[in-house]
Amino acid sequence: MVAPHLAAIFTKFQTLSTSDHASVVSMNIFVALLCACIVIGHLLEENRWMNESITALIIGLFTGVVILLISDGRSSHLLVFSEDLFFIYLLPPIIFNAGFQVKKKQFFHNFVTIMLFGAVGTLISCTVISLGVISFFKEMDIGSLDIGDFLAIGAMFAATDSVCTLQVLSQDETPLLYSLVFGESVVNDATSVVLFNAIQSFDLTNTNPKIALEFFGKFLYLFLASTVLGVVVGLFSAYIIKKLYFGRHSTDREFALMMLMAYLSYIMAELFYLSGILTVFFCGIVMSHYTWHNVTESSRVTTKHAFATLSFVAETFIFLYVGMDALDIEKWRFVNDSPGTSIAVSAVLLGLVMAGRAAFVFPLSFLSNLAKKSAGEKISFREQIIIWWAGLMRGAVSMALAYNQFTSAGHTQLRGNAIMITSTISIVLFSTVVFGLMTKPLIRFVLPQPKATTSMLSDQSSPKSMEAPFLGSGLDSFDDSFVGIHRPDSIRALLTTPAHTVHYYWRKFDNAFMRPMFGGRGFVPFVPGSPTERSEHNISQWQ
């Protein structure tokens, strides 16, 4: 009796050991592939066509083919895709770093235009795609999809991925264009996820004006509540670090607290069913404005590079995995009997993505230009083409939302769901590789002679802004010190450039109330014997 029982336990232990060893082997290969992506991406940095995201995607595809051959067509990837892995572990460092390193003055100067593109534009794009899907898919044999699925598809494909374009655009040569593409991409991701969550939380089988109004109210609530939560957590981290000043004893504690508080903002948003993307983005902005100035000089350098590194590794991880998952044999098996249907669905979706993008970029650019007086602030038609093109690529957010809607734990047994997954994969691959490869030549063709320094603000408003990139390359990217407002020397200048701008009043409020309480540049204690801290403290006394 005992011997068979022990034998069964030993056999089970061997099975577990084999499984654990296989996981270790998979992780080893995946980490080695990440290293290869970084090395090859560096070697191809000056290439006219390639960039790091396309490099990671192609390496993932090649690896998937090799794994398919080795496993006799049973599998193409080393890890099983999980929405939790993407949304909880990979996306937060990318979005937080975007907010942490953003040039806040320029971001908020273009805030209205960015919100027009990122929020209103995403709603327009989602509407166009959803209406198109309802019209075309009813004529195709793709299985049973309801109104909730159609709206979810609109939210899925309204999510853009502008990484390829941002890697090509120069912050110094085209700061206005860079700021709009960058700002829209972050707000777009947040808006798409908020829309997707709102769609899933409503029973859309019986639609009426009341449901539509409730849906819009839910969307506004998620958007505003997520923003407020990010600001509150960022201010709380600044207050704690300023009051306790961990740097006197340990810079490690400063960095650890900043990193954990940033991640806490995202997890809290998910806990309260809010948008973690929006929360962690605004938390990053607030932390860079207050918390970052409350830590020691060594912690500033550490946090700046650590957050950027985590973001870079997470982005590479995502593109590498998307490339491998694109060849998942389980999903493609369902469309073997009707490949024409899958191709037709992909073509329709790609056409709707392009139409939905054009439906808001050009009209909203026209509206934005009406409100701009300076020619340097207006979005030219050439720049509008680049903005339209930048949003045609689809990436990991679309993939994750598709898996959330049409699979269960990464698997599906329904033909209609499998068609939607394979079509999403096809569009992500085609748009990232084909459109991505064409991005560098297109930008060089459309903008053959980039402006030396396109001012984000008018010359009379802020002379310093002429040379300030949207994302600073040095530590001064976090410097939002007050720049004196140029006094108009004529009635015309007074009418076009008021002496007291919104930024002027915000700076007065910030210096009088916010910085004394939450810290920031010129309002933090310094470590005795630290020349940098002492010099900053002395400078603040003269401001």
Residue pairs with C-beta under 8 A, 6 or more apart in sequence:
26 78
26 79
27 78
29 78
30 78
30 79
30 320
33 59
33 60
33 63
33 320
34 313
34 316
34 317
34 320
36 59
37 52
37 55
37 56
37 59
37 316
37 319
37 320
38 316
40 55
40 59
41 51
41 52
41 55
41 56
41 316
44 50
44 51
44 55
45 52
48 440
48 441
49 437
49 440
49 441
50 437
51 164
51 167
51 168
51 436
51 439
51 440
52 167
52 315
52 316
53 163
53 164
53 167
53 315
53 319
53 432
53 436
54 164
54 432
54 433
54 436
54 437
56 316
56 319
56 320
56 323
57 319
57 320
57 322
57 323
57 429
57 432
57 433
58 323
58 433
59 320
59 323
60 319
60 320
60 321
60 322
60 323
60 324
60 325
60 326
61 323
61 324
61 326
61 327
61 429
62 323
63 78
63 320
63 323
63 324
64 76
64 77
64 323
64 324
64 325
64 326
64 327
65 76
65 327
67 75
67 76
67 77
67 78
67 324
68 75
68 76
68 327
68 329
73 329
74 329
75 328
75 329
76 324
76 325
76 326
76 327
76 328
76 329
77 321
77 324
77 325
77 327
77 328
78 324
79 85
79 321
80 410
81 321
81 325
81 399
81 403
81 410
82 409
82 410
83 400
83 403
83 404
86 318
86 396
86 399
86 400
87 270
87 276
87 400
88 267
88 270
89 314
90 314
90 317
90 318
90 396
91 276
91 277
91 314
91 396
91 397
92 262
92 263
92 266
92 276
92 280
93 307
93 310
93 311
93 314
94 311
94 314
94 315
95 186
95 189
95 277
95 280
95 281
95 284
96 262
96 266
96 280
96 281
96 283
96 284
96 307
96 311
97 284
97 307
97 308
97 310
97 311
98 182
98 186
98 281
98 284
98 311
99 186
99 280
99 281
99 282
99 283
99 284
99 285
99 287
99 288
100 262
100 284
100 285
100 287
100 288
100 292
100 307
101 284
101 288
101 304
101 307
101 308
101 471
101 472
101 477
102 182
102 183
102 284
102 285
102 288
102 470
102 471
103 179
103 468
103 469
103 470
103 471
103 472
103 477
104 285
104 288
104 289
104 480
105 456
105 462
105 465
105 468
105 480
105 503
106 175
106 179
106 456
106 457
106 465
106 468
106 470
107 114
107 179
107 183
107 285
107 470
108 503
109 456
109 457
109 503
110 176
110 179
110 180
110 183
110 456
111 183
112 368
112 371
113 180
113 364
113 368
113 379
114 179
114 180
114 183
114 184
114 187
115 187
116 364
116 367
116 368
117 180
117 183
117 184
117 187
117 188
117 360
117 361
117 364
117 387
118 183
118 184
118 185
118 186
118 187
118 188
118 190
118 191
119 187
119 191
119 223
120 360
120 364
121 184
121 188
121 360
121 361
121 364
122 158
122 159
122 187
122 188
122 191
122 192
122 195
123 191
123 195
124 356
124 359
124 360
125 154
125 157
125 158
125 353
125 356
125 357
125 359
125 360
126 151
126 154
126 155
126 158
126 192
126 195
126 356
127 154
127 356
128 154
128 352
128 355
128 356
128 359
129 153
129 154
129 157
129 158
129 349
129 352
129 353
129 356
130 150
130 151
130 153
130 154
132 348
132 351
132 352
132 355
132 356
133 150
133 153
133 154
133 348
133 349
133 352
134 147
134 150
136 348
137 145
137 150
137 345
137 348
140 341
140 344
140 345
141 338
141 341
142 341
142 345
142 415
142 416
142 419
142 420
143 414
143 415
143 416
143 417
143 419
144 416
145 416
145 420
146 204
146 205
147 204
147 205
147 207
148 199
148 200
148 204
148 205
149 405
149 406
149 420
151 199
151 204
152 196
152 199
152 200
152 401
152 405
153 349
153 405
153 420
154 195
155 192
155 195
155 196
155 199
155 401
156 192
156 196
156 398
156 401
156 402
156 405
156 424
157 349
157 352
157 353
157 356
157 394
157 398
157 427
158 188
158 191
158 192
158 195
158 356
159 188
159 189
159 192
159 193
159 394
159 395
159 397
159 398
159 401
160 184
160 185
160 188
160 189
160 390
160 391
160 392
160 393
160 394
160 395
161 185
161 393
161 394
161 395
161 396
161 397
161 398
161 431
161 432
162 181
162 182
162 184
162 185
162 390
162 391
162 393
163 315
163 393
163 395
164 393
164 432
164 435
164 436
164 439
165 181
165 386
165 389
165 390
165 393
165 439
165 443
166 178
166 181
166 182
166 185
166 390
168 439
168 440
168 443
169 177
169 178
169 181
169 386
169 443
170 178
170 450
171 178
171 469
171 470
171 471
172 453
172 467
172 469
173 450
173 451
173 452
173 453
173 454
174 383
174 447
174 450
174 451
174 454
175 453
175 454
175 455
175 456
175 468
175 469
175 470
176 376
176 377
176 379
176 383
176 454
176 455
176 456
177 383
177 386
177 387
177 454
178 469
178 470
178 471
179 456
179 470
180 379
180 383
180 387
181 386
181 387
181 390
182 470
182 471
184 387
184 391
185 390
185 391
186 277
186 281
187 278
188 391
189 277
189 397
190 223
190 226
190 275
190 277
190 278
190 281
191 223
192 397
192 401
193 275
193 277
193 397
193 401
194 219
194 222
194 223
194 226
194 275
194 278
195 219
196 401
196 404
196 405
197 222
197 273
197 275
198 215
198 218
198 219
198 222
199 215
200 405
201 218
201 273
202 211
202 214
202 215
202 218
204 211
222 274
222 275
223 275
223 278
225 272
225 274
226 269
226 274
226 275
226 276
226 277
226 278
226 279
226 282
227 278
227 279
227 282
229 265
229 268
229 269
229 272
229 274
229 279
230 265
230 269
230 278
230 279
230 280
230 281
230 282
230 283
230 284
230 285
230 286
231 282
231 283
231 286
233 261
233 264
233 265
233 268
233 279
233 283
233 286
234 261
234 265
234 282
234 283
234 284
234 285
234 286
234 287
234 290
234 291
235 286
235 290
235 518
236 261
237 257
237 258
237 261
237 262
237 287
237 291
238 286
238 287
238 290
238 291
238 294
238 518
238 519
238 520
239 517
239 518
239 519
240 257
240 261
241 254
241 257
241 258
241 291
241 294
241 295
241 519
242 290
242 294
242 518
242 519
242 524
245 294
245 525
246 253
246 254
246 257
246 295
247 254
247 295
247 296
247 299
247 527
248 527
251 295
251 296
251 298
251 299
251 302
254 295
254 296
254 299
255 295
255 299
255 302
255 303
255 306
258 287
258 291
258 292
258 295
258 299
258 303
259 303
259 306
259 307
261 283
261 287
261 291
262 280
262 283
262 284
262 287
263 280
265 276
265 279
265 280
265 283
266 276
266 279
266 280
266 283
267 276
268 279
269 275
269 276
269 278
269 279
269 280
270 276
288 478
289 478
289 480
289 520
290 514
290 515
290 518
290 519
290 520
291 519
292 300
292 303
292 304
292 478
293 300
293 478
293 519
293 520
293 521
293 523
293 524
294 519
294 520
294 524
295 303
296 527
296 530
296 533
297 530
297 532
297 533
300 475
300 478
301 475
304 475
304 478
318 395
318 396
319 395
319 396
319 432
322 395
322 396
322 399
322 425
322 428
322 429
322 432
323 429
325 399
325 425
326 425
326 428
326 429
328 425
330 411
330 412
331 412
331 418
331 421
331 422
331 425
332 422
333 418
334 412
334 415
334 418
334 419
334 422
335 341
335 342
335 415
335 418
335 419
335 422
341 419
342 419
342 422
342 423
342 426
343 426
345 419
345 420
345 423
346 423
346 426
346 427
346 430
349 423
349 427
350 427
350 430
350 431
353 392
353 394
353 427
353 431
354 392
357 388
357 391
357 392
358 388
361 384
361 387
361 388
361 391
362 384
362 388
365 379
365 384
365 387
368 378
368 379
369 378
369 379
372 378
373 458
373 496
374 455
374 458
374 496
376 454
376 455
376 458
376 459
377 455
377 456
377 457
377 458
379 387
382 446
382 447
383 447
385 446
386 442
386 443
386 446
386 447
389 435
389 439
389 442
390 439
392 431
392 435
393 431
393 432
393 435
393 436
394 424
394 427
394 428
394 431
394 432
395 428
395 432
398 424
398 427
398 428
399 424
399 425
399 428
402 420
402 421
402 424
403 410
403 421
405 420
406 412
406 414
406 417
406 418
406 420
406 421
407 417
407 421
412 418
412 421
453 466
453 467
455 465
455 466
456 465
456 468
456 470
457 465
458 496
458 497
459 466
460 486
460 488
460 493
460 496
460 497
461 485
461 486
461 497
461 501
462 483
462 485
462 486
463 483
463 486
464 483
465 483
469 477
471 477
472 478
472 479
479 521
480 521
481 521
481 522
481 543
482 507
482 511
482 543
485 499
485 500
485 501
485 504
486 497
487 499
488 494
488 497
488 499
510 520
514 520
515 521
515 522
515 523
516 523
521 536
521 540
522 536
522 537
522 539
522 540
522 543
523 540
524 533
524 537
525 537
526 533
526 534
526 536
526 537
527 533
